[in-house]
Amino acid sequence: MVEEGAFRNPHIYAQSRNRRLIIRDAVIPFTLPCLEHAPASLVVERSDGRTNHPRSKGDGSRQRPIFYTCHPSDKDAFEAYMRDNPPRR
């Protein structure tokens, strides 16, 4: 999902659990050839019901919201680029 949104400060927050690092939330900026106005970001929100972002409901669900955000003027170009170049898993 691509969401138009304000720029979010880049960060990664992780916790150690059973000797493993678990990413709790992150904002990772990146650029693509189609972006003209600002970098896009990959956003991973907390899955423990707490949130720092107003778009989250904080309902305690274990499903982790993961989405992209970009400048509103780049949204159509970004979505077209992602359709033509899907992310690899």
C-alpha positions as CSV (number, residue, x, y, z in Angstrom):
1,M,0.0,0.0,0.0
2,V,1.3,3.5,-0.8
3,E,0.2,6.2,1.5
4,E,0.6,9.9,0.9
5,G,2.2,11.4,4.0
6,A,4.4,13.8,5.7
7,F,8.1,13.0,5.9
8,R,9.0,10.8,8.9
9,N,12.3,10.8,10.5
10,P,14.4,7.7,9.5
11,H,14.9,5.2,12.3
12,I,14.9,1.6,13.3
13,Y,13.8,0.4,16.7
14,A,14.6,-3.2,17.7
15,Q,14.4,-5.2,20.9
16,S,16.4,-8.2,22.1
17,R,14.2,-11.2,22.8
18,N,15.6,-14.6,23.5
19,R,19.0,-13.5,22.0
20,R,17.3,-12.4,18.8
21,L,16.8,-8.8,17.6
22,I,13.2,-8.1,16.6
23,I,12.4,-5.0,14.7
24,R,9.6,-3.2,16.4
25,D,9.2,-0.3,14.1
26,A,11.2,1.4,11.3
27,V,11.1,4.2,8.7
28,I,13.6,3.6,5.9
29,P,13.9,6.2,3.2
30,F,14.9,5.3,-0.3
31,T,14.9,6.8,-3.8
32,L,13.8,5.5,-7.2
33,P,14.2,7.0,-10.7
34,C,10.5,7.9,-10.8
35,L,10.6,10.2,-7.7
36,E,10.8,13.9,-8.4
37,H,9.9,15.6,-5.2
38,A,11.2,13.7,-2.2
39,P,12.4,10.2,-1.2
40,A,9.8,7.5,-0.4
41,S,9.9,5.5,2.8
42,L,9.2,1.9,3.8
43,V,7.4,2.0,7.1
44,V,7.0,-0.9,9.6
45,E,4.8,0.0,12.6
46,R,4.8,-1.6,16.0
47,S,2.8,-4.8,16.4
48,D,2.3,-4.6,20.2
49,G,-0.7,-2.2,20.1
50,R,1.4,0.9,20.9
51,T,2.1,3.3,18.2
52,N,3.9,6.6,17.5
53,H,1.9,7.2,14.3
54,P,-1.6,8.7,14.3
55,R,-2.8,6.4,11.5
56,S,-2.6,3.3,13.7
57,K,-5.5,2.1,15.8
58,G,-3.3,0.6,18.5
59,D,-5.8,-2.3,18.9
60,G,-3.2,-4.9,20.2
61,S,-3.4,-6.8,16.9
62,R,-0.3,-8.9,16.2
63,Q,-0.5,-8.0,12.5
64,R,2.3,-5.6,11.7
65,P,1.3,-2.7,9.4
66,I,3.9,-2.4,6.6
67,F,3.5,0.2,3.9
68,Y,5.2,2.7,1.7
69,T,4.8,6.5,1.9
70,C,5.8,9.1,-0.6
71,H,5.2,12.7,-1.6
72,P,1.7,13.3,-2.9
73,S,2.9,14.5,-6.2
74,D,5.0,11.3,-6.7
75,K,2.2,8.8,-5.8
76,D,1.0,8.0,-9.3
77,A,4.6,7.6,-10.7
78,F,5.6,5.5,-7.6
79,E,2.6,3.1,-8.0
80,A,3.3,2.7,-11.7
81,Y,7.0,2.0,-11.0
82,M,6.1,-0.6,-8.3
83,R,3.6,-2.3,-10.6
84,D,6.3,-2.6,-13.3
85,N,9.1,-3.6,-10.8
86,P,7.5,-5.6,-8.0
87,P,9.7,-6.0,-4.8
88,R,11.5,-9.3,-4.6
89,R,11.0,-11.5,-1.5
